[in-house]
Amino acid sequence: MDDSEFASLAPIYGFIFLFKWTQEMAKMHTSSANCVQNHNLYFAKQVINNACGTQALLNIMMNADGIQLGDELSNFKSFTSDFPPDLKGEAMSNSDLIRTAHNSFARPEPFEMEERAATKEDDVYHFTAYMPVGGKL
């Protein structure tokens, strides 16, 4: 896409990409709870399965200037803002409001706390959010 195509979509608060998750990626993955050094960035680590799209969207929304979150999400953001990323993710998974919204759009697979690791035979896809924060992506 060129600049004019992006301009017609403005405002763009972030991008969500879908990619195939592989065993090699899982081996290289380090704890994202420790990777966020920018305290101006609201980052909630995904701690449950089948919620990566919701998690990506919420991470963008919690960081975007100009989005009216509404009272409940604003209160949620304020309450969890000093939490580490893994506890923010846990709080999202325990929020009735977020769970209800997620389940209303998701395939009929509610949030899951499944411990089974994917195998080579599984097709596993993952949504990841990218957004500008403080002049960086």
DOFI-92663 format. One line per field, with one value per residue (C-alpha): x, y, z; residue number from 1. Coordinates in Angstrom, 2 decimals. Example, Ala and Ser with C-alpha at 12.3 -4.5 7.8 and 13.67 -1.06 7.14 Angstrom:
x = 12.30,13.67
y = -4.50,-1.06
z = 7.80,7.14
nr = 1,2
This chain:
x = 0.00,1.24,0.80,-2.39,-4.08,-3.18,-4.37,-7.81,-8.02,-7.00,-6.89,-4.87,-4.05,-2.13,-1.95,-2.86,-1.07,-2.04,0.77,1.34,2.98,5.61,7.49,10.68,9.03,7.93,11.54,12.87,10.11,11.27,9.08,7.37,6.62,10.23,10.63,8.65,11.01,8.88,6.66,4.59,3.44,0.40,1.18,-0.88,0.75,-1.55,-1.95,-4.84,-5.38,-7.72,-7.71,-4.78,-6.99,-8.83,-5.54,-3.96,-6.92,-7.00,-3.25,-3.70,-6.74,-5.06,-2.17,-3.88,-4.36,-7.79,-9.79,-12.62,-12.44,-15.64,-16.00,-15.48,-12.34,-10.95,-11.43,-9.89,-6.87,-6.43,-6.76,-4.25,-1.79,0.83,0.49,3.27,2.33,1.43,-0.96,-2.54,-3.19,-4.59,-6.87,-8.12,-8.91,-10.85,-12.85,-16.52,-16.85,-13.89,-14.82,-18.41,-17.23,-14.65,-17.17,-19.72,-17.30,-15.17,-15.78,-17.63,-14.41,-14.48,-11.32,-9.42,-6.81,-5.58,-2.11,-1.59,1.26,0.71,2.31,3.82,0.52,-1.48,-2.14,-1.68,-2.14,-1.42,-2.47,0.17,-0.36,2.00,1.44,3.38,4.11,6.44,7.65,8.61,6.86
y = 0.00,3.48,6.63,7.72,4.39,4.68,8.30,7.22,4.90,7.54,7.53,4.32,3.50,0.30,-2.83,-6.38,-9.09,-12.75,-15.25,-18.96,-19.83,-22.55,-24.74,-22.84,-19.57,-21.17,-22.22,-18.71,-16.98,-15.40,-14.10,-10.99,-10.06,-8.89,-7.40,-4.18,-1.49,1.52,2.37,4.67,1.59,-0.32,-3.98,-6.93,-10.30,-13.00,-15.62,-17.64,-19.40,-18.25,-14.58,-13.16,-11.07,-9.52,-9.03,-7.33,-5.00,-4.07,-3.39,-0.97,0.68,1.13,3.01,5.02,8.74,9.92,6.78,7.19,3.98,4.57,4.41,0.67,0.30,3.60,2.34,-1.02,0.71,2.96,0.03,-2.18,0.46,-0.30,-4.08,-6.03,-7.33,-10.85,-9.56,-7.15,-10.16,-12.11,-9.18,-9.08,-12.78,-12.30,-9.29,-10.13,-7.14,-8.18,-11.88,-11.10,-8.82,-11.40,-14.25,-12.21,-11.93,-15.05,-18.46,-20.59,-21.20,-19.10,-18.03,-21.19,-21.92,-24.95,-26.21,-28.50,-27.41,-27.34,-30.10,-30.01,-31.33,-28.41,-25.32,-22.55,-18.89,-15.86,-12.20,-9.62,-5.88,-3.16,0.48,3.71,4.75,7.62,7.89,4.19,1.11
z = 0.00,-0.71,1.41,-0.37,0.36,4.03,4.08,2.92,5.95,8.52,11.40,11.72,15.34,14.67,12.59,13.50,11.55,11.39,10.88,11.23,14.54,14.26,16.71,15.83,16.89,20.14,20.87,20.17,22.12,25.35,28.11,26.79,30.39,30.58,27.11,27.56,28.81,27.86,30.83,28.60,26.69,27.92,27.18,28.36,27.76,26.41,29.12,27.67,24.34,21.59,22.58,20.60,18.29,21.23,23.06,20.02,19.58,23.27,23.34,20.43,21.98,25.36,23.69,20.96,21.37,20.31,21.11,23.60,25.64,27.57,31.32,31.86,29.70,31.03,34.59,33.65,32.09,35.12,37.54,35.68,34.41,37.08,36.73,35.00,31.50,32.64,35.33,32.84,30.60,33.53,34.41,30.82,30.91,34.17,32.98,32.38,30.03,27.86,27.91,26.84,24.02,22.88,22.90,20.94,17.99,18.33,16.87,19.41,21.36,24.53,26.32,27.18,29.82,27.86,28.70,25.68,23.43,19.69,17.67,14.16,12.84,14.28,12.21,14.73,13.82,15.93,15.80,16.72,17.11,15.91,16.77,17.02,20.60,21.41,17.83,17.64,16.28
nr = 1,2,3,4,5,6,7,8,9,10,11,12,13,14,15,16,17,18,19,20,21,22,23,24,25,26,27,28,29,30,31,32,33,34,35,36,37,38,39,40,41,42,43,44,45,46,47,48,49,50,51,52,53,54,55,56,57,58,59,60,61,62,63,64,65,66,67,68,69,70,71,72,73,74,75,76,77,78,79,80,81,82,83,84,85,86,87,88,89,90,91,92,93,94,95,96,97,98,99,100,101,102,103,104,105,106,107,108,109,110,111,112,113,114,115,116,117,118,119,120,121,122,123,124,125,126,127,128,129,130,131,132,133,134,135,136,137
